[in-house]
Amino acid sequence: MPTRNIIKIDEEKCNGCGQCVTACAEGALAIINGKAKLISETYCDGLGACLGHCPQEAITIEQRPADDFDQAAVDAHLATQKHTNAHSPKPATCPGMMNRQWNTPAANQNPQTNTPSALTNWPIQLHLLTPSTPCLQHADLLLAADCTAFALGDFHNQLLTNRQLAIACPKLDNTDAYLEKLVAIFRTAQLRSLTVVHMEVPCCAALTRLVQNALAQAPLQMTFQDITLSLQGQILQRTHIQP
């Protein structure tokens, strides 16, 4: 196997925006489980056209043993990809996974209700957030269980205003991955405060324990508040926890 130039992807930096995928003329990249992946060494020519399209600087060129670039294989791959895309409603990449941040929630007013959204960051799913993303640096973070925004009618006004948002489900999601992500955020972002909001059901309170376990691995001096909601959307308890 020859030693040659080939791309390397830093998955910690990658936010899954998909810009590198559309920039690769050979179709060598794909978004898999929220991260850019090199799907075959034979599709990568090692020229690095994708590098300048990555907003996270997650792609570099390295020299290592790799299969030879194969233009015939690329042509066959692109033909198959074109056929698949033509017969599938699914896009090759997900633009909705690109990091976004804005400062004026009022700009998102619903013209029918005139009620502003307090959301100022995207994405909001915890497993899609990148610890180094600018919106998290020295931020006031609201970590909300998925169901809370549906239970609390005034969620935006009471909890989300002036906070960045991450959502997760401690019952249905992969909490091992969430533990790793929270540790990385605590080590990288240096949060100013953290508010955890969850439902009163026991399985949902696991979100607080997940945060406490992460703080045990990555101690952080910050304000830590835990909020419990009833199933009818009432705030039952606010507890300030010493990190």
N, C-alpha and C positions, 0 to 999 in steps of 0.2 A: 504494500500500500504506500503510495507516494506521500511525501510531506508537501503540503501546499497551503495557500491562503484560503481560509474559510471563515464564515461569520461565527461569532459567539454571542449568545444572548444571556444577559444578566437578569434572571427571572425576578430578583428582588426589586430591581428598578422598573421592570416592564409593568405597564398598567393595562395591557391588553387593548390599546386603542385601535390597533389594526392598520395604522398608517404604513408600517413596513410591509404588510402583506400586499396592499395595493401598489406599493412602489416596486415590488419584485417582479420583473418581467418574466422570470422563469417559473413563478409559482412555487418557489421553494419554501415559503413560509405559510403558516396557518395559525389561527388563534385556537388553542386547545386548553380547556379548563381555565380560560381567562388570561392565558399567557401566550406570547408569540413562541412558536416552535419551528425549528428547522425540520421539515418532514422527510427530507432525503438529502444526503451529501451530494449525490449525483446531480441534483437540480441546482446546486449553488455554484456559481462561477467564481466566487471569491472576490469580485470587484467591489462589492460594498455599496451598491446604489441605494440600498435601504438605509444606510447609516444616517444620512442627512434628513431623513423623514421621521426619525424617532425623537419625539419631544422629551423623552426621559434619558436619552443618551445611554440606552440599555444595550446597544449593539456595537460590537467592535470586531475587528479582523484579527484572527490569530493564525499562526502557522502550526499545523499539527498533521499527523497522518490522517488522510481522508480518502475516500473513494474519488476517482477521477470525475470531473465534470463531464456529463454526457448529454450533448445537445439533442440527440435522437430521443433519449428518454424524456427530456424536457418537452419536446414537441408532442410526444405521445401523452404526456401528463397534462399539458395545456389543452389538448384536444378533448381528453376525458373530462377535464374540469369544465370546459366550455359546454359540453353536452349535459353535464350534471346540473350546472347553474341554469341552463335553459329549461330544464324540466323540474326545477325545484324552486319553491317560493323562498327558500332560506338564502340570505345573503352570505357571501364568502367571509365577510367580517362584520363586526357589530360596532357601528359608530357610536352607539349608546354607551359604550364602555370607556370613552375618552374622558379624561379628567377635565372638569370645568369648574370655574369659580367666578362668582359675581358678587358685587357689593351692594346692590340696591334691590332688595326684595320687592319694593313697590313696583318695579318694572314688570313684575310677573302678575299684576293684578288681573283677576278674572273680570272681563268687561261686563258680565251679567250680574255678578254679586259685589263687585268692587272690593273684594276681600283679598289683601295681598298675601302671597306666600312668603314665608320666612326662610325658605330653603335657599342656601347660597353656595352649595357645593354639589358636585356630581363626579363619579358615581357615589351612591350611598350604601350599597351592600358592603359589609365589612370585608368579605373575601375579595372584593375588587379594589379596595382602597390600597394605595401604595404608601408605606410609612413615610417616605421622603416627599410626598406631594406637598406643595406649598400651603394648601389650605389647612393642613394639620399642624404646621409649625407654630408652637406657642399658642395653640388654639384652646378655646373652650369647647370641648367635645361632648355631644350628646350621643350616648350609645343606647339605642332603643330596641327593645324586643319588637318583632314584626307586628304584633297585634295591637300595640299600644296606641298607634296613631288612629286606629279605627275605633278604639274604645273611648279615647278622650277627644271629645268634640272640638275643644279649643286647643288642640295639641300645638299648633304653630305659635299661637300667642303666648301660651303658658310655658312651653318648654323649649321650643326651637329657636325663638328669636335670639339673635346674637350668638348662636352656637353653630358649629359644624356638626353634621349628622352622619352617623353610621348605624345601620340596622342589622339585626341578626336574630336567628331563632335558636335558642340553646337546646331545644328539644329535637328539632328535625335536621339541623345542620351539623356539619363536621366540626365539633368543638375542639378537636386536637389542632386542626388548622387554624381555628380562631385564636387559640391560646398562643400559637406561634406568631400570628399576625399582631396580636395585642402586645406581646413582648417586644416585637420589632418597633411598633409605634411608640411604646413607652421609652425605648432606648434612643429612638431617632427624633421624634417630634417634640419632646420636652413640653408636653401639654401644660397649660396653665390651670385648667380644671377639667374634671370629668364628672358628668352626670349620667347615671345609669337608671333607666326607667323600664319597668317590667310589670307584668300582670301579677295578680295575687296568687295564681295557681302555682303549686310547688315547683313544677318543672321549669317555669319561667324564671324563678328566682335563681336558677343555676347561672344566669347571666352575670349576676353579682359575684358569685363564687369564681366564675371564670376570670373576671377582672382581678379579684384578689389573688388568685393563683399567678396571674401574669405579673402583678406587682411584687409578688414574692421573688420572682426571677429578675425583675427589672424595676427596683425601687425608684419611686419618683415623688418628689415633693410637690404636691398640688392639692387643690380642693377636690374632695371626692364626696359626691352626694348620691344617695340611693333613694329612688322613688318607687313606691308600690301603688299600682292602680287596681281598683275593683273591676269586676267584669262589666259593671254599669258605667265605667268611666270616671269614677270618683278617685281623687288622690287620697289614699288611705294613710300613707305614712311617708315622711321625708326624714331620712337619716343621714347625718354627716359622719363619714367614716374616716378614720385616720389611716392614710396610706402606709 
